[in-house]
Amino acid sequence: MSKNNLLLLFDRPLETVIVPKGPNQIAFDVPVDLLSDRYKPIGMEVSNRFGEETKTKIPVPRLLNLIFIGMRDVDDLLAMAIYARERVNPYLFNYCFSVALLHRPDTQDLELPSFIGSFPDKYFDSQVFARAREEATVIPQERRQPIEVPIDYTASDLEIEHRLAYFREDLGINLHHWHWHLVYPFEGAMQVVNKNRRGELFYYMHQQIIARYNLERFCNNLKRVTRFNDWKEPIPEAYFPKLDSLVASRAWPSRVEDQTLSDLRREQDQITQDLDDLRRWRERIFEAIHSLAAQDANGQTIPLTEFEGIDVLGNMIESSMLSPNRNFYGDMHNMGHVFISYIHDPDHRHLENFGVMGDSATAMRDPIFYRWHAFIDDVFQQFKGSLPRYTEAQLNYPNITVTGVNIQSGNGPPNTLNTFWQQSDVDLSRGMDFQPRGNVLVRFTHLNHEPFSYNITINNASGGTKRGTCRIFLGPKVDERGAPWRFVDHRLLFIELDKFTVNLSQGANNITRNSTESSVTIPFERTFRNLDLNRPVGGAALSQFNFCGCGWPHHMLIPKGTPEGWQCQLFVMVSNFDDDQVVQDTAGTCNDAMSYCGIKDRLYPDKRSMGYPFDRMPRDNVSNLEEFLTPNMIVQDCIIKFTNTIRKPAQ
Amino acid sequence: MSKNNLLLLFDRPLETVIVPKGPNQIAFDVPVDLLSDRYKPIGMEVSNRFGEETKTKIPVPRLLNLIFIGMRDVDDLLAMAIYARERVNPYLFNYCFSVALLHRPDTQDLELPSFIGSFPDKYFDSQVFARAREEATVIPQERRQPIEVPIDYTASDLEIEHRLAYFREDLGINLHHWHWHLVYPFEGAMQVVNKNRRGELFYYMHQQIIARYNLERFCNNLKRVTRFNDWKEPIPEAYFPKLDSLVASRAWPSRVEDQTLSDLRREQDQITQDLDDLRRWRERIFEAIHSLAAQDANGQTIPLTEFEGIDVLGNMIESSMLSPNRNFYGDMHNMGHVFISYIHDPDHRHLENFGVMGDSATAMRDPIFYRWHAFIDDVFQQFKGSLPRYTEAQLNYPNITVTGVNIQSGNGPPNTLNTFWQQSDVDLSRGMDFQPRGNVLVRFTHLNHEPFSYNITINNASGGTKRGTCRIFLGPKVDERGAPWRFVDHRLLFIELDKFTVNLSQGANNITRNSTESSVTIPFERTFRNLDLNRPVGGAALSQFNFCGCGWPHHMLIPKGTPEGWQCQLFVMVSNFDDDQVVQDTAGTCNDAMSYCGIKDRLYPDKRSMGYPFDRMPRDNVSNLEEFLTPNMIVQDCIIKFTNTIRKPAQ
């Protein structure tokens, strides 16, 4: 059996596996004992009903009682997966099966289908699905038109926070967040969880989300997001997700204005937790931070060191199973999500499910996500703020001078980035259980920007060839009041745009780098990939177009800007490669969004602390960005111009 | 064309009319100009796609530009209806088309399909529909099993108000309420709205709902429902309906704990109203009540008279277009529903629809419905309390003595009623748009009771034959504290069970009346009728099984009782027919649920004030029920025993 058949199990997650799957209507020849009780007596009959639509039948080996990740080979894995698929919650199946395929040596070259295809209900306005059902049932395939989703459907401009909906509800951003937590689960098999610097990456990836969110807020005339740290205060920002869970056949609960957290007493979910626990964990974490030492389960002291401490802290705060002491430091970040997600029904009396904050696929839609993570980030920053400041020697690259940088976008004026609305299509049909086959496209509108390039000139006066790491960040020019920044605040608002190795010949070097090469993002096509079109076939091509749904969506690389042009600062630094380098082979694996996602099965490919050089307080006498610069850094003022037009999808 | 084809337009309300309708897959041969723009270019093609399933084609005449109720004949009506159906909101279409069919002389003998069939989403847990879709798609017709809905799905017993969910969420009760407002719309064509005593019936039908609800509360160890009259206080009773609107593709919004009403500023819905308006209307209505006079739009005084005043007041409070002055007395009851239904999004910033309180098909599910209507009823009672008390002469029937009454249920002990849980099936398939055909049964659980009969002995000492109206009510024996009732409170808690004419020979008369003959209820089969089974064919049979979804569901005639036997009092009165009689021919029309619904196109068939003899304060020196009795009345203590078992559906 071809292992590609495994991927058919992601198709139509609510439908029994007896019903043929995939665009070619491939049927599994399923032994009766794999079926759930409902289908056991009628399996053959149901299977035959779909016989005429079926083109191929795949023999399914008898079930072996093993779990996915331990299954002997691909055939056994398929049997086990089918058995589980007929019985467990479809989300759970998808998650477990995805983790297994990603981590098994014999399946990790498979390209997982886009999560959005299996569970479009987590990403699209519930109204899409009735229209899609109508389209699929009534309109012949060749006459179907894409179903257009309005950009504003969760709220109106009466709600100030709605200005950020294009960011919070962006499909790519939410897919990135889901994939990140899929790649970095906080619990599970040790070889899956214990990835290089995962705790630090938890800190850094979320810090960057908050920085990016704040930049978008500036572009929309809003101040930085307010930390949610008083857990007794009502939450003024409401959120009505307007999503239906197709699996639960329930709407995702809304969060109305001015609700307040409560102790949780959801016994059936085995969630009983007091808000006092959350406060207690916070105080203990602060104690560890302020004494630069944690205590493990045996009462031993674990120092929170200059470079590794942040990784310990990330696992402690998230928390992951790598936390030094989950019993003592608790589960602060995760339980914050849980408290918020049950705010409407804390004791389960109304039999309500959790809200969007309870699921990594949907949490970033809710304004409270950013208030919560602003709090979490602030805790990390308390630690970072207490570390030794970078000396000039740690920042500078002797004899390397960045002499100039500019951005060029098309034929426009230099240092001007251009953003606009873009429409794109996604095919829903794989997630449309119990519907006729054929594509059903949804057309949605998202932010996008013109491609651009960085032109960097670097002088190498070292007398020989040098290598460096070019680090590109973007930050705001002025604060909310239009006043200049103090570096201590400014540094927290720099978003990473790219990071790459440069080889520097003697003398002047001109480096050109395209925006699409960003180490932060994955290409548009991968975020919204259509499995059935343009798929590279086998081998090297397949591995290049490999798994890595993890990655900031390229269309969101640049903040929205403003019609008059939002003032920002491009920061470029070339650091000493000797202090950056991690020696490993990264060829062939998905490594194009390493900044926020790392590289699969490899070490994090930058030896510096994540966020370097902005992750610490500045050295003495540095009060603003200008004073912070060493010769291997440069700052260039830029503007981001937003044009309020909608471009049609590329054909 | 047979006018029965009109009824096919109720089938699958979201599907274009091009797709064949009804179990026999009858297609309309639709001229292109009736179709909506989406289907115009592909009408023929779509129509042909379904050709093989189609058995008959009905020619649709060209559109005439008329509205439903004014259409010349049935053919024109069909054309107009198809045109509208393709364009307007399906609920709106259903409502308008239903009203038209009910009121046109040439269509009023049509039996409208059950509303629950067209819009099952207003009555069933949203989870049913995914399961139904699975059943319809995957399981062959003959192997399908009913989908069981649990009786508790909106909340758990942690929520005290959930004890009443079986009543609030009863399908029959909600269908009754929807039908009542369909038969008695508050706006529309004058000949439709201006029905005999509609304002009074608005008062009485809702008064009885509150009385019935309070009796159910007693059976569940709860005190009477608390009026909602402080509109600034948070509402502690939350409600999470767990219904999806299939038309809007949105969940019905939830109402969380402790929300507070706000001024409405929903400009797009053209609803801008202040809570102060509601208060102002209330004060003016009280002023009219306390001065026994209203003022009309011309400043003329309309006295609120002893017998007709309640009808004026009903239209004023509801309000209907028959209100003496809507500008001055406003729209209190209706706007109360609206204020509550938008409590979660009063200025539409979150683009949310109204909650269940905003729709007569769903309002009775929410605990706040009863708190609101307890307030409304209290306003009516302030008026009723100020009317002249009934004299003994107005109550007594000289020479007629009710000498005994008992209830017999099966072979059980006398005066013991028996209740239990009953399962019943409803076919969803007519409301399952865009799905394969074939029945999909939903099995739900509701209260029911053993049939019983009243055995009444009446002595006629008048020396001749007499006619009387036998009025049967049921009330609680003791109050919430177990204490005896004062009549002024007790009288508000009597629920009508039956009302019928008796002919009394001289001397002793033994009257036996079956519970199923109740003038309050419609038979179980009509509440949940399956159009396609057991339908009488044409003429007299059809008119007996005619329109009248309006009527309390028979299975809810009797309160739930308690396992140990809930103590209640049966009240029987025989009133003087001379003062009751309304001379009219009521044969052939639906007249078996006249107490709460009247008789279609006839006068209300009882000349007395509705609620008689309990609708007024008692005469002097009457402090309890015993003292209230005249010889033509009798009271019998009874008990209602609830058995907590679930009976399977009758086959």
Interface residues (C-beta under 8 A of the other chain):
Chain A: L14 E15 T16 I18 V19 I42 E45 V46 R49 S126 Q127 V128 F129 A130 R131 R133 E134 A136 T137 V138 I139 P140 R143 D152 Y153 T154 A155 S156 L158 E159 H162 A238 F240 K242 D244 L246 A248 S249 R250 A251 P253 S254 V256 Q259 H344 D345 D347 H348 R349 H350 L351 E352 D433 F434 Q435
Chain B: L14 E15 T16 I18 V19 I42 E45 V46 R49 S126 Q127 V128 F129 A130 R131 R133 E134 A136 T137 V138 I139 P140 R143 D152 Y153 T154 A155 S156 L158 E159 H162 A238 F240 K242 D244 L246 A248 S249 R250 A251 P253 S254 V256 Q259 H344 D345 D347 H348 R349 H350 L351 E352 D433 F434 Q435
